[in-house]
């Protein structure tokens, strides 16, 4: 659909288009979020010769010589951008989603050095980003659900 098509839409058609966009963003977030642990585990077994479950999803960044690194980083970037692009139904929800998106990207970009052959100190900023991401998402669920239901 081009801009001319949007300009000539009736109000109910435009509303339907907007709702389908929001629904698609939500589906994208869910698919990537549910798929990430499955991709990391099964991809690690098949391609990375990681023969046991890593102790965290972040550990897949370096386990097996980093064979799942691109998947880990790519999916977290995708989730982060989806969360940032999705506009909440209240100012609080929007701020929480934006911050959660930034935190997801932070988790992707700041290695934790938590895999078996890692050298160097563990990154506290990675941990803070990961915990902040989950806290923001929980806050959206518990504090903002009434705004959308």
N, CA, C and O atoms as a GROMACS GRO file, in nm:
protein
  596
    1UNK      N    1   0.085  -0.117   0.000
    1UNK     CA    2   0.000   0.000   0.000
    1UNK      C    3   0.090   0.123   0.000
    1UNK      O    4   0.188   0.130   0.074
    2UNK      N    5   0.055   0.220  -0.083
    2UNK     CA    6   0.134   0.343  -0.091
    2UNK      C    7   0.064   0.455  -0.015
    2UNK      O    8  -0.047   0.437   0.036
    3UNK      N    9   0.128   0.569  -0.008
    3UNK     CA   10   0.074   0.683   0.065
    3UNK      C   11  -0.058   0.729   0.007
    3UNK      O   12  -0.148   0.768   0.082
    4UNK      N   13  -0.072   0.726  -0.125
    4UNK     CA   14  -0.197   0.766  -0.188
    4UNK      C   15  -0.312   0.678  -0.142
    4UNK      O   16  -0.423   0.726  -0.118
    5UNK      N   17  -0.285   0.547  -0.128
    5UNK     CA   18  -0.387   0.455  -0.080
    5UNK      C   19  -0.430   0.487   0.062
    5UNK      O   20  -0.548   0.476   0.096
    6UNK      N   21  -0.334   0.526   0.147
    6UNK     CA   22  -0.368   0.563   0.285
    6UNK      C   23  -0.452   0.690   0.290
    6UNK      O   24  -0.542   0.702   0.372
    7UNK      N   25  -0.422   0.785   0.202
    7UNK     CA   26  -0.496   0.911   0.202
    7UNK      C   27  -0.642   0.892   0.161
    7UNK      O   28  -0.728   0.969   0.204
    8UNK      N   29  -0.670   0.792   0.079
    8UNK     CA   30  -0.806   0.769   0.030
    8UNK      C   31  -0.880   0.662   0.109
    8UNK      O   32  -0.990   0.622   0.071
    9UNK      N   33  -0.822   0.614   0.218
    9UNK     CA   34  -0.888   0.513   0.300
    9UNK      C   35  -1.001   0.576   0.382
    9UNK      O   36  -0.994   0.692   0.422
   10UNK      N   37  -1.103   0.496   0.404
   10UNK     CA   38  -1.208   0.538   0.495
   10UNK      C   39  -1.155   0.520   0.638
   10UNK      O   40  -1.057   0.449   0.661
   11UNK      N   41  -1.221   0.585   0.730
   11UNK     CA   42  -1.176   0.584   0.870
   11UNK      C   43  -1.165   0.442   0.926
   11UNK      O   44  -1.067   0.408   0.992
   12UNK      N   45  -1.266   0.358   0.898
   12UNK     CA   46  -1.262   0.222   0.952
   12UNK      C   47  -1.154   0.138   0.885
   12UNK      O   48  -1.097   0.049   0.948
   13UNK      N   49  -1.125   0.164   0.757
   13UNK     CA   50  -1.016   0.092   0.688
   13UNK      C   51  -0.881   0.132   0.745
   13UNK      O   52  -0.793   0.047   0.764
   14UNK      N   53  -0.864   0.260   0.773
   14UNK     CA   54  -0.739   0.309   0.831
   14UNK      C   55  -0.719   0.251   0.971
   14UNK      O   56  -0.609   0.209   1.006
   15UNK      N   57  -0.826   0.248   1.049
   15UNK     CA   58  -0.817   0.190   1.183
   15UNK      C   59  -0.779   0.042   1.175
   15UNK      O   60  -0.698  -0.005   1.255
   16UNK      N   61  -0.836  -0.030   1.082
   16UNK     CA   62  -0.805  -0.171   1.063
   16UNK      C   63  -0.658  -0.188   1.025
   16UNK      O   64  -0.591  -0.279   1.074
   17UNK      N   65  -0.606  -0.100   0.938
   17UNK     CA   66  -0.466  -0.106   0.897
   17UNK      C   67  -0.374  -0.080   1.016
   17UNK      O   68  -0.274  -0.149   1.034
   18UNK      N   69  -0.407   0.019   1.097
   18UNK     CA   70  -0.326   0.052   1.215
   18UNK      C   71  -0.327  -0.063   1.315
   18UNK      O   72  -0.223  -0.100   1.368
   19UNK      N   73  -0.444  -0.120   1.340
   19UNK     CA   74  -0.454  -0.232   1.433
   19UNK      C   75  -0.376  -0.354   1.383
   19UNK      O   76  -0.314  -0.425   1.463
   20UNK      N   77  -0.378  -0.378   1.253
   20UNK     CA   78  -0.303  -0.493   1.202
   20UNK      C   79  -0.153  -0.469   1.214
   20UNK      O   80  -0.076  -0.563   1.234
   21UNK      N   81  -0.109  -0.343   1.204
   21UNK     CA   82   0.032  -0.311   1.223
   21UNK      C   83   0.073  -0.338   1.367
   21UNK      O   84   0.176  -0.401   1.392
   22UNK      N   85  -0.006  -0.291   1.463
   22UNK     CA   86   0.024  -0.316   1.604
   22UNK      C   87   0.022  -0.465   1.635
   22UNK      O   88   0.107  -0.515   1.708
   23UNK      N   89  -0.075  -0.536   1.579
   23UNK     CA   90  -0.083  -0.680   1.601
   23UNK      C   91   0.041  -0.749   1.544
   23UNK      O   92   0.095  -0.841   1.605
   24UNK      N   93   0.086  -0.705   1.426
   24UNK     CA   94   0.207  -0.763   1.366
   24UNK      C   95   0.330  -0.738   1.451
   24UNK      O   96   0.414  -0.827   1.466
   25UNK      N   97   0.343  -0.619   1.507
   25UNK     CA   98   0.455  -0.590   1.597
   25UNK      C   99   0.450  -0.682   1.719
   25UNK      O  100   0.553  -0.737   1.759
   26UNK      N  101   0.333  -0.699   1.777
   26UNK     CA  102   0.319  -0.788   1.894
   26UNK      C  103   0.356  -0.932   1.858
   26UNK      O  104   0.427  -0.999   1.933
   27UNK      N  105   0.309  -0.979   1.744
   27UNK     CA  106   0.342  -1.115   1.700
   27UNK      C  107   0.492  -1.128   1.679
   27UNK      O  108   0.551  -1.228   1.718
   28UNK      N  109   0.553  -1.029   1.618
   28UNK     CA  110   0.697  -1.033   1.596
   28UNK      C  111   0.775  -1.041   1.726
   28UNK      O  112   0.871  -1.118   1.736
   29UNK      N  113   0.734  -0.964   1.825
   29UNK     CA  114   0.800  -0.968   1.956
   29UNK      C  115   0.784  -1.106   2.019
   29UNK      O  116   0.881  -1.162   2.071
   30UNK      N  117   0.665  -1.161   2.014
   30UNK     CA  118   0.640  -1.293   2.074
   30UNK      C  119   0.718  -1.402   2.002
   30UNK      O  120   0.783  -1.485   2.067
   31UNK      N  121   0.714  -1.403   1.870
   31UNK     CA  122   0.783  -1.508   1.794
   31UNK      C  123   0.933  -1.504   1.821
   31UNK      O  124   0.995  -1.607   1.844
   32UNK      N  125   0.991  -1.385   1.817
   32UNK     CA  126   1.135  -1.374   1.843
   32UNK      C  127   1.170  -1.412   1.987
   32UNK      O  128   1.269  -1.479   2.012
   33UNK      N  129   1.088  -1.368   2.082
   33UNK     CA  130   1.116  -1.396   2.223
   33UNK      C  131   1.102  -1.544   2.257
   33UNK      O  132   1.185  -1.598   2.330
   34UNK      N  133   1.000  -1.608   2.205
   34UNK     CA  134   0.982  -1.751   2.229
   34UNK      C  135   1.083  -1.831   2.149
   34UNK      O  136   1.132  -1.935   2.195
   35UNK      N  137   1.115  -1.784   2.031
   35UNK     CA  138   1.208  -1.856   1.945
   35UNK      C  139   1.353  -1.849   1.988
   35UNK      O  140   1.429  -1.941   1.960
   36UNK      N  141   1.393  -1.741   2.056
   36UNK     CA  142   1.535  -1.724   2.091
   36UNK      C  143   1.593  -1.842   2.170
   36UNK      O  144   1.695  -1.895   2.128
   37UNK      N  145   1.532  -1.884   2.281
   37UNK     CA  146   1.593  -1.997   2.352
   37UNK      C  147   1.595  -2.125   2.270
   37UNK      O  148   1.688  -2.205   2.280
   38UNK      N  149   1.492  -2.145   2.189
   38UNK     CA  150   1.487  -2.266   2.105
   38UNK      C  151   1.596  -2.262   1.997
   38UNK      O  152   1.663  -2.362   1.972
   39UNK      N  153   1.612  -2.145   1.934
   39UNK     CA  154   1.716  -2.129   1.832
   39UNK      C  155   1.853  -2.150   1.893
   39UNK      O  156   1.938  -2.218   1.835
   40UNK      N  157   1.876  -2.091   2.010
   40UNK     CA  158   2.007  -2.103   2.074
   40UNK      C  159   2.038  -2.248   2.111
   40UNK      O  160   2.148  -2.297   2.086
   41UNK      N  161   1.941  -2.316   2.172
   41UNK     CA  162   1.966  -2.453   2.216
   41UNK      C  163   1.985  -2.547   2.097
   41UNK      O  164   2.088  -2.613   2.085
   42UNK      N  165   1.884  -2.552   2.009
   42UNK     CA  166   1.892  -2.648   1.898
   42UNK      C  167   2.000  -2.611   1.797
   42UNK      O  168   2.066  -2.699   1.742
   43UNK      N  169   2.016  -2.482   1.771
   43UNK     CA  170   2.125  -2.439   1.684
   43UNK      C  171   2.260  -2.472   1.744
   43UNK      O  172   2.352  -2.513   1.673
   44UNK      N  173   2.272  -2.456   1.876
   44UNK     CA  174   2.397  -2.490   1.943
   44UNK      C  175   2.428  -2.638   1.935
   44UNK      O  176   2.544  -2.677   1.919
   45UNK      N  177   2.326  -2.720   1.946
   45UNK     CA  178   2.345  -2.866   1.935
   45UNK      C  179   2.382  -2.905   1.792
   45UNK      O  180   2.476  -2.982   1.771
   46UNK      N  181   2.309  -2.851   1.694
   46UNK     CA  182   2.330  -2.892   1.556
   46UNK      C  183   2.453  -2.830   1.491
   46UNK      O  184   2.531  -2.900   1.426
   47UNK      N  185   2.472  -2.699   1.510
   47UNK     CA  186   2.581  -2.631   1.439
   47UNK      C  187   2.701  -2.600   1.527
   47UNK      O  188   2.814  -2.593   1.478
   48UNK      N  189   2.678  -2.582   1.655
   48UNK     CA  190   2.787  -2.536   1.741
   48UNK      C  191   2.855  -2.643   1.822
   48UNK      O  192   2.948  -2.614   1.898
   49UNK      N  193   2.811  -2.767   1.808
   49UNK     CA  194   2.865  -2.878   1.886
   49UNK      C  195   2.864  -2.845   2.036
   49UNK      O  196   2.956  -2.882   2.108
   50UNK      N  197   2.759  -2.777   2.081
   50UNK     CA  198   2.740  -2.750   2.223
   50UNK      C  199   2.654  -2.865   2.274
   50UNK      O  200   2.533  -2.869   2.249
   51UNK      N  201   2.716  -2.958   2.345
   51UNK     CA  202   2.648  -3.082   2.380
   51UNK      C  203   2.565  -3.076   2.506
   51UNK      O  204   2.502  -3.175   2.543
   52UNK      N  205   2.563  -2.962   2.574
   52UNK     CA  206   2.479  -2.951   2.693
   52UNK      C  207   2.415  -2.812   2.697
   52UNK      O  208   2.463  -2.719   2.633
   53UNK      N  209   2.309  -2.802   2.772
   53UNK     CA  210   2.239  -2.676   2.785
   53UNK      C  211   2.330  -2.576   2.856
   53UNK      O  212   2.383  -2.605   2.963
   54UNK      N  213   2.348  -2.458   2.796
   54UNK     CA  214   2.429  -2.354   2.860
   54UNK      C  215   2.356  -2.302   2.983
   54UNK      O  216   2.234  -2.311   2.992
   55UNK      N  217   2.431  -2.247   3.077
   55UNK     CA  218   2.369  -2.202   3.202
   55UNK      C  219   2.287  -2.074   3.188
   55UNK      O  220   2.212  -2.039   3.278
   56UNK      N  221   2.301  -2.005   3.075
   56UNK     CA  222   2.217  -1.888   3.047
   56UNK      C  223   2.212  -1.867   2.896
   56UNK      O  224   2.296  -1.918   2.823
   57UNK      N  225   2.113  -1.792   2.852
   57UNK     CA  226   2.107  -1.762   2.708
   57UNK      C  227   2.228  -1.678   2.667
   57UNK      O  228   2.279  -1.693   2.556
   58UNK      N  229   2.272  -1.590   2.754
   58UNK     CA  230   2.388  -1.506   2.723
   58UNK      C  231   2.514  -1.588   2.700
   58UNK      O  232   2.602  -1.546   2.625
   59UNK      N  233   2.524  -1.704   2.764
   59UNK     CA  234   2.643  -1.788   2.748
   59UNK      C  235   2.656  -1.841   2.606
   59UNK      O  236   2.766  -1.874   2.562
   60UNK      N  237   2.545  -1.849   2.532
   60UNK     CA  238   2.552  -1.895   2.393
   60UNK      C  239   2.629  -1.797   2.305
   60UNK      O  240   2.666  -1.831   2.192
   61UNK      N  241   2.651  -1.676   2.354
   61UNK     CA  242   2.731  -1.578   2.280
   61UNK      C  243   2.871  -1.631   2.253
   61UNK      O  244   2.927  -1.607   2.146
   62UNK      N  245   2.928  -1.703   2.349
   62UNK     CA  246   3.065  -1.750   2.333
   62UNK      C  247   3.083  -1.900   2.331
   62UNK      O  248   3.187  -1.949   2.288
   63UNK      N  249   2.983  -1.976   2.378
   63UNK     CA  250   2.994  -2.123   2.379
   63UNK      C  251   3.010  -2.175   2.237
   63UNK      O  252   2.960  -2.115   2.142
   64UNK      N  253   3.079  -2.284   2.224
   64UNK     CA  254   3.098  -2.346   2.093
   64UNK      C  255   3.172  -2.256   1.996
   64UNK      O  256   3.145  -2.257   1.876
   65UNK      N  257   3.265  -2.178   2.048
   65UNK     CA  258   3.342  -2.088   1.962
   65UNK      C  259   3.259  -1.972   1.909
   65UNK      O  260   3.297  -1.909   1.810
   66UNK      N  261   3.148  -1.942   1.974
   66UNK     CA  262   3.063  -1.831   1.930
   66UNK      C  263   2.974  -1.865   1.813
   66UNK      O  264   2.932  -1.776   1.739
   67UNK      N  265   2.945  -1.994   1.796
   67UNK     CA  266   2.867  -2.037   1.679
   67UNK      C  267   2.724  -1.981   1.678
   67UNK      O  268   2.664  -1.969   1.572
   68UNK      N  269   2.671  -1.946   1.795
   68UNK     CA  270   2.535  -1.892   1.802
   68UNK      C  271   2.534  -1.742   1.829
   68UNK      O  272   2.428  -1.684   1.854
   69UNK      N  273   2.650  -1.680   1.824
   69UNK     CA  274   2.664  -1.537   1.855
   69UNK      C  275   2.576  -1.450   1.766
   69UNK      O  276   2.506  -1.361   1.815
   70UNK      N  277   2.580  -1.474   1.636
   70UNK     CA  278   2.502  -1.390   1.544
   70UNK      C  279   2.352  -1.403   1.568
   70UNK      O  280   2.279  -1.304   1.558
   71UNK      N  281   2.307  -1.523   1.600
   71UNK     CA  282   2.165  -1.544   1.630
   71UNK      C  283   2.126  -1.470   1.758
   71UNK      O  284   2.023  -1.403   1.763
   72UNK      N  285   2.208  -1.483   1.861
   72UNK     CA  286   2.182  -1.418   1.989
   72UNK      C  287   2.172  -1.266   1.970
   72UNK      O  288   2.075  -1.204   2.013
   73UNK      N  289   2.272  -1.209   1.907
   73UNK     CA  290   2.276  -1.064   1.887
   73UNK      C  291   2.164  -1.019   1.793
   73UNK      O  292   2.096  -0.920   1.822
   74UNK      N  293   2.144  -1.089   1.683
   74UNK     CA  294   2.043  -1.050   1.585
   74UNK      C  295   1.902  -1.053   1.640
   74UNK      O  296   1.824  -0.959   1.618
   75UNK      N  297   1.868  -1.158   1.712
   75UNK     CA  298   1.732  -1.168   1.767
   75UNK      C  299   1.711  -1.061   1.873
   75UNK      O  300   1.604  -1.000   1.878
   76UNK      N  301   1.811  -1.038   1.959
   76UNK     CA  302   1.794  -0.935   2.061
   76UNK      C  303   1.783  -0.795   2.000
   76UNK      O  304   1.707  -0.712   2.050
   77UNK      N  305   1.856  -0.768   1.892
   77UNK     CA  306   1.840  -0.641   1.822
   77UNK      C  307   1.698  -0.631   1.766
   77UNK      O  308   1.634  -0.526   1.775
   78UNK      N  309   1.648  -0.740   1.707
   78UNK     CA  310   1.512  -0.739   1.654
   78UNK      C  311   1.409  -0.712   1.761
   78UNK      O  312   1.320  -0.629   1.743
   79UNK      N  313   1.420  -0.781   1.872
   79UNK     CA  314   1.326  -0.761   1.984
   79UNK      C  315   1.337  -0.617   2.035
   79UNK      O  316   1.237  -0.551   2.061
   80UNK      N  317   1.460  -0.570   2.049
   80UNK     CA  318   1.481  -0.434   2.098
   80UNK      C  319   1.416  -0.330   2.009
   80UNK      O  320   1.351  -0.238   2.058
   81UNK      N  321   1.434  -0.343   1.877
   81UNK     CA  322   1.374  -0.246   1.786
   81UNK      C  323   1.222  -0.258   1.780
   81UNK      O  324   1.152  -0.157   1.771
   82UNK      N  325   1.172  -0.381   1.786
   82UNK     CA  326   1.025  -0.397   1.791
   82UNK      C  327   0.969  -0.329   1.915
   82UNK      O  328   0.868  -0.259   1.907
   83UNK      N  329   1.033  -0.348   2.030
   83UNK     CA  330   0.984  -0.287   2.154
   83UNK      C  331   0.991  -0.134   2.145
   83UNK      O  332   0.901  -0.065   2.192
   84UNK      N  333   1.096  -0.083   2.086
   84UNK     CA  334   1.110   0.061   2.073
   84UNK      C  335   1.007   0.117   1.974
   84UNK      O  336   0.951   0.224   1.996
   85UNK      N  337   0.982   0.046   1.866
   85UNK     CA  338   0.887   0.092   1.764
   85UNK      C  339   0.743   0.085   1.812
   85UNK      O  340   0.659   0.165   1.769
   86UNK      N  341   0.714  -0.009   1.900
   86UNK     CA  342   0.578  -0.025   1.951
   86UNK      C  343   0.549   0.088   2.048
   86UNK      O  344   0.622   0.107   2.145
   87UNK      N  345   0.445   0.162   2.023
   87UNK     CA  346   0.409   0.274   2.110
   87UNK      C  347   0.303   0.228   2.208
   87UNK      O  348   0.199   0.174   2.170
   88UNK      N  349   0.331   0.250   2.335
   88UNK     CA  350   0.239   0.207   2.441
   88UNK      C  351   0.111   0.289   2.441
   88UNK      O  352   0.102   0.394   2.377
   89UNK      N  353   0.012   0.239   2.514
   89UNK     CA  354  -0.116   0.306   2.523
   89UNK      C  355  -0.118   0.413   2.632
   89UNK      O  356  -0.215   0.487   2.644
   90UNK      N  357  -0.011   0.422   2.710
   90UNK     CA  358   0.004   0.528   2.808
   90UNK      C  359   0.150   0.573   2.804
   90UNK      O  360   0.236   0.504   2.748
   91UNK      N  361   0.175   0.688   2.864
   91UNK     CA  362   0.313   0.738   2.867
   91UNK      C  363   0.403   0.641   2.943
   91UNK      O  364   0.516   0.615   2.900
   92UNK      N  365   0.355   0.587   3.055
   92UNK     CA  366   0.435   0.492   3.134
   92UNK      C  367   0.469   0.368   3.052
   92UNK      O  368   0.584   0.326   3.049
   93UNK      N  369   0.370   0.311   2.986
   93UNK     CA  370   0.394   0.192   2.904
   93UNK      C  371   0.494   0.223   2.792
   93UNK      O  372   0.582   0.142   2.764
   94UNK      N  373   0.481   0.337   2.730
   94UNK     CA  374   0.571   0.373   2.622
   94UNK      C  375   0.715   0.387   2.673
   94UNK      O  376   0.807   0.337   2.609
   95UNK      N  377   0.735   0.455   2.787
   95UNK     CA  378   0.869   0.469   2.844
   95UNK      C  379   0.927   0.333   2.881
   95UNK      O  380   1.044   0.306   2.855
   96UNK      N  381   0.846   0.247   2.942
   96UNK     CA  382   0.895   0.115   2.982
   96UNK      C  383   0.934   0.032   2.860
   96UNK      O  384   1.037  -0.035   2.861
   97UNK      N  385   0.853   0.034   2.755
   97UNK     CA  386   0.884  -0.041   2.634
   97UNK      C  387   1.009   0.013   2.565
   97UNK      O  388   1.092  -0.064   2.518
   98UNK      N  389   1.022   0.145   2.559
   98UNK     CA  390   1.141   0.204   2.499
   98UNK      C  391   1.266   0.165   2.577
   98UNK      O  392   1.368   0.128   2.518
   99UNK      N  393   1.260   0.174   2.709
   99UNK     CA  394   1.376   0.139   2.792
   99UNK      C  395   1.406  -0.010   2.781
   99UNK      O  396   1.523  -0.049   2.776
  100UNK      N  397   1.302  -0.094   2.777
  100UNK     CA  398   1.322  -0.238   2.760
  100UNK      C  399   1.390  -0.266   2.627
  100UNK      O  400   1.478  -0.353   2.620
  101UNK      N  401   1.352  -0.196   2.522
  101UNK     CA  402   1.415  -0.213   2.391
  101UNK      C  403   1.562  -0.176   2.394
  101UNK      O  404   1.645  -0.248   2.339
  102UNK      N  405   1.594  -0.066   2.458
  102UNK     CA  406   1.734  -0.024   2.471
  102UNK      C  407   1.812  -0.126   2.552
  102UNK      O  408   1.926  -0.159   2.519
  103UNK      N  409   1.751  -0.178   2.659
  103UNK     CA  410   1.818  -0.278   2.742
  103UNK      C  411   1.842  -0.408   2.665
  103UNK      O  412   1.946  -0.472   2.682
  104UNK      N  413   1.747  -0.449   2.582
  104UNK     CA  414   1.764  -0.570   2.502
  104UNK      C  415   1.884  -0.555   2.408
  104UNK      O  416   1.962  -0.648   2.392
  105UNK      N  417   1.897  -0.439   2.348
  105UNK     CA  418   2.012  -0.414   2.262
  105UNK      C  419   2.141  -0.410   2.345
  105UNK      O  420   2.246  -0.456   2.300
  106UNK      N  421   2.132  -0.355   2.465
  106UNK     CA  422   2.247  -0.355   2.556
  106UNK      C  423   2.293  -0.496   2.590
  106UNK      O  424   2.413  -0.523   2.593
  107UNK      N  425   2.198  -0.586   2.615
  107UNK     CA  426   2.232  -0.726   2.643
  107UNK      C  427   2.305  -0.786   2.524
  107UNK      O  428   2.401  -0.862   2.541
  108UNK      N  429   2.260  -0.753   2.405
  108UNK     CA  430   2.322  -0.808   2.283
  108UNK      C  431   2.463  -0.755   2.262
  108UNK      O  432   2.550  -0.828   2.216
  109UNK      N  433   2.486  -0.630   2.295
  109UNK     CA  434   2.612  -0.565   2.260
  109UNK      C  435   2.718  -0.570   2.369
  109UNK      O  436   2.836  -0.546   2.342
  110UNK      N  437   2.679  -0.602   2.492
  110UNK     CA  438   2.775  -0.606   2.602
  110UNK      C  439   2.794  -0.752   2.643
  110UNK      O  440   2.708  -0.807   2.712
  111UNK      N  441   2.903  -0.815   2.603
  111UNK     CA  442   2.922  -0.956   2.637
  111UNK      C  443   2.933  -0.976   2.788
  111UNK      O  444   2.982  -0.890   2.861
  112UNK      N  445   2.887  -1.091   2.832
  112UNK     CA  446   2.890  -1.119   2.976
  112UNK      C  447   3.014  -1.197   3.018
  112UNK      O  448   3.043  -1.209   3.137
  113UNK      N  449   3.087  -1.251   2.923
  113UNK     CA  450   3.202  -1.337   2.953
  113UNK      C  451   3.161  -1.449   3.050
  113UNK      O  452   3.232  -1.478   3.146
  114UNK      N  453   3.046  -1.510   3.022
  114UNK     CA  454   2.992  -1.611   3.113
  114UNK      C  455   2.992  -1.751   3.052
  114UNK      O  456   2.926  -1.840   3.105
  115UNK      N  457   3.063  -1.771   2.942
  115UNK     CA  458   3.071  -1.903   2.884
  115UNK      C  459   3.196  -1.973   2.934
  115UNK      O  460   3.283  -1.910   2.995
  116UNK      N  461   3.204  -2.099   2.908
  116UNK     CA  462   3.307  -2.184   2.969
  116UNK      C  463   3.449  -2.138   2.942
  116UNK      O  464   3.531  -2.138   3.034
  117UNK      N  465   3.482  -2.098   2.820
  117UNK     CA  466   3.620  -2.063   2.787
  117UNK      C  467   3.646  -1.912   2.790
  117UNK      O  468   3.747  -1.867   2.736
  118UNK      N  469   3.558  -1.836   2.852
  118UNK     CA  470   3.572  -1.690   2.855
  118UNK      C  471   3.690  -1.648   2.940
  118UNK      O  472   3.723  -1.711   3.041
  119UNK      N  473   3.753  -1.542   2.898
  119UNK     CA  474   3.859  -1.481   2.978
  119UNK      C  475   3.819  -1.338   3.009
  119UNK      O  476   3.744  -1.276   2.934
  120UNK      N  477   3.867  -1.286   3.117
  120UNK     CA  478   3.835  -1.150   3.156
  120UNK      C  479   3.718  -1.146   3.251
  120UNK      O  480   3.648  -1.246   3.271
  121UNK      N  481   3.697  -1.030   3.310
  121UNK     CA  482   3.591  -1.018   3.410
  121UNK      C  483   3.452  -1.023   3.348
  121UNK      O  484   3.433  -0.987   3.232
  122UNK      N  485   3.357  -1.068   3.425
  122UNK     CA  486   3.218  -1.067   3.382
  122UNK      C  487   3.171  -0.922   3.378
  122UNK      O  488   3.208  -0.843   3.464
  123UNK      N  489   3.092  -0.890   3.281
  123UNK     CA  490   3.046  -0.752   3.264
  123UNK      C  491   2.922  -0.726   3.349
  123UNK      O  492   2.816  -0.784   3.324
  124UNK      N  493   2.935  -0.640   3.448
  124UNK     CA  494   2.821  -0.605   3.533
  124UNK      C  495   2.715  -0.530   3.455
  124UNK      O  496   2.596  -0.540   3.485
  125UNK      N  497   2.758  -0.453   3.354
  125UNK     CA  498   2.663  -0.377   3.274
  125UNK      C  499   2.572  -0.470   3.192
  125UNK      O  500   2.455  -0.438   3.170
  126UNK      N  501   2.623  -0.585   3.149
  126UNK     CA  502   2.541  -0.685   3.081
  126UNK      C  503   2.432  -0.734   3.176
  126UNK      O  504   2.315  -0.742   3.138
  127UNK      N  505   2.470  -0.765   3.297
  127UNK     CA  506   2.375  -0.813   3.398
  127UNK      C  507   2.269  -0.706   3.427
  127UNK      O  508   2.150  -0.737   3.433
  128UNK      N  509   2.312  -0.582   3.444
  128UNK     CA  510   2.219  -0.473   3.472
  128UNK      C  511   2.122  -0.455   3.355
  128UNK      O  512   2.003  -0.434   3.376
  129UNK      N  513   2.173  -0.464   3.233
  129UNK     CA  514   2.086  -0.452   3.114
  129UNK      C  515   1.984  -0.564   3.110
  129UNK      O  516   1.866  -0.540   3.084
  130UNK      N  517   2.028  -0.687   3.136
  130UNK     CA  518   1.937  -0.802   3.131
  130UNK      C  519   1.829  -0.792   3.239
  130UNK      O  520   1.711  -0.813   3.211
  131UNK      N  521   1.869  -0.762   3.361
  131UNK     CA  522   1.772  -0.751   3.470
  131UNK      C  523   1.676  -0.635   3.445
  131UNK      O  524   1.556  -0.647   3.469
  132UNK      N  525   1.729  -0.522   3.397
  132UNK     CA  526   1.643  -0.407   3.367
  132UNK      C  527   1.541  -0.439   3.258
  132UNK      O  528   1.426  -0.396   3.265
  133UNK      N  529   1.585  -0.515   3.158
  133UNK     CA  530   1.494  -0.557   3.052
  133UNK      C  531   1.377  -0.637   3.110
  133UNK      O  532   1.261  -0.607   3.081
  134UNK      N  533   1.408  -0.737   3.192
  134UNK     CA  534   1.301  -0.821   3.249
  134UNK      C  535   1.213  -0.742   3.346
  134UNK      O  536   1.092  -0.765   3.351
  135UNK      N  537   1.271  -0.652   3.423
  135UNK     CA  538   1.191  -0.570   3.515
  135UNK      C  539   1.096  -0.480   3.437
  135UNK      O  540   0.978  -0.467   3.473
  136UNK      N  541   1.145  -0.418   3.330
  136UNK     CA  542   1.058  -0.333   3.247
  136UNK      C  543   0.944  -0.413   3.185
  136UNK      O  544   0.830  -0.368   3.184
  137UNK      N  545   0.974  -0.531   3.134
  137UNK     CA  546   0.869  -0.613   3.074
  137UNK      C  547   0.767  -0.658   3.178
  137UNK      O  548   0.647  -0.660   3.150
  138UNK      N  549   0.813  -0.693   3.298
  138UNK     CA  550   0.720  -0.730   3.406
  138UNK      C  551   0.636  -0.610   3.446
  138UNK      O  552   0.516  -0.624   3.470
  139UNK      N  553   0.697  -0.493   3.453
  139UNK     CA  554   0.623  -0.372   3.489
  139UNK      C  555   0.515  -0.342   3.385
  139UNK      O  556   0.404  -0.301   3.420
  140UNK      N  557   0.545  -0.362   3.257
  140UNK     CA  558   0.444  -0.342   3.153
  140UNK      C  559   0.327  -0.437   3.177
  140UNK      O  560   0.211  -0.397   3.168
  141UNK      N  561   0.359  -0.562   3.207
  141UNK     CA  562   0.252  -0.662   3.228
  141UNK      C  563   0.166  -0.627   3.350
  141UNK      O  564   0.044  -0.635   3.344
  142UNK      N  565   0.231  -0.590   3.459
  142UNK     CA  566   0.156  -0.569   3.584
  142UNK      C  567   0.098  -0.428   3.600
  142UNK      O  568  -0.007  -0.411   3.661
  143UNK      N  569   0.165  -0.328   3.546
  143UNK     CA  570   0.121  -0.192   3.567
  143UNK      C  571   0.039  -0.134   3.452
  143UNK      O  572  -0.040  -0.042   3.471
  144UNK      N  573   0.058  -0.188   3.331
  144UNK     CA  574  -0.003  -0.126   3.214
  144UNK      C  575  -0.106  -0.214   3.144
  144UNK      O  576  -0.166  -0.172   3.044
  145UNK      N  577  -0.128  -0.334   3.192
  145UNK     CA  578  -0.222  -0.425   3.126
  145UNK      C  579  -0.362  -0.366   3.121
  145UNK      O  580  -0.434  -0.385   3.022
  146UNK      N  581  -0.402  -0.296   3.224
  146UNK     CA  582  -0.538  -0.238   3.227
  146UNK      C  583  -0.558  -0.130   3.121
  146UNK      O  584  -0.671  -0.097   3.085
  147UNK      N  585  -0.446  -0.074   3.071
  147UNK     CA  586  -0.457   0.028   2.967
  147UNK      C  587  -0.496  -0.030   2.832
  147UNK      O  588  -0.558   0.039   2.750
  148UNK      N  589  -0.462  -0.156   2.807
  148UNK     CA  590  -0.486  -0.215   2.677
  148UNK      C  591  -0.602  -0.314   2.676
  148UNK      O  592  -0.650  -0.352   2.569
  149UNK      N  593  -0.647  -0.356   2.791
  149UNK     CA  594  -0.755  -0.456   2.796
  149UNK      C  595  -0.889  -0.387   2.810
  149UNK      O  596  -0.992  -0.454   2.816
   0.00000   0.00000   0.00000
